[in-house]
């Protein structure tokens, strides 16, 4: 679905609702609203959906977009909202969120995100761990960065970037 404007996206959204096809095109609608710089419409749709892989893709896209625009606190807010809707983050979600923690810098938020990483079982993912190793020093916590690095090495998931 390609929309030439925000008004066009809204019109298509309306027609999908009227014709009962809304659920078949929700991720397309989310992306169309993001394309036309209307994240509030995207969030409104995402809040009504049952979590599944394409919904997670949309959340990740929204979080990445917000990070690129430099709205770091909003990234954390979106992440919290995603979690509150029982949408489980994946290894693509965490680098965006941890980058926001490091740029702010917010050690408290970063350590909470680290806890979520452990809870969802991604504390052995090399990409996620690399971002943790970068985030902690940006927050002034070199000891925590070293600990994550050492745990990576002990588990054999350390790479040259770390």
MOVENTA-V745857 format. One record per run of one state. SS is the DSSP state (~ for helix, > for strand, _ for the rest). FROM is the first residue (numbers start at 1). TO is the last residue. If there is no record, write none. Layout:
ss:SS from:FROM to:TO
ss:SS from:FROM to:TO
//
This chain:
ss:_ from:1 to:5
ss:~ from:6 to:19
ss:_ from:20 to:21
ss:~ from:22 to:24
ss:_ from:25 to:25
ss:~ from:26 to:35
ss:_ from:36 to:38
ss:~ from:39 to:46
ss:_ from:47 to:52
ss:~ from:53 to:68
ss:_ from:69 to:71
ss:~ from:72 to:84
ss:_ from:85 to:90
ss:~ from:91 to:104
ss:_ from:105 to:106
ss:~ from:107 to:119
ss:_ from:120 to:125
ss:~ from:126 to:138
ss:_ from:139 to:141
ss:~ from:142 to:155
ss:_ from:156 to:162
//
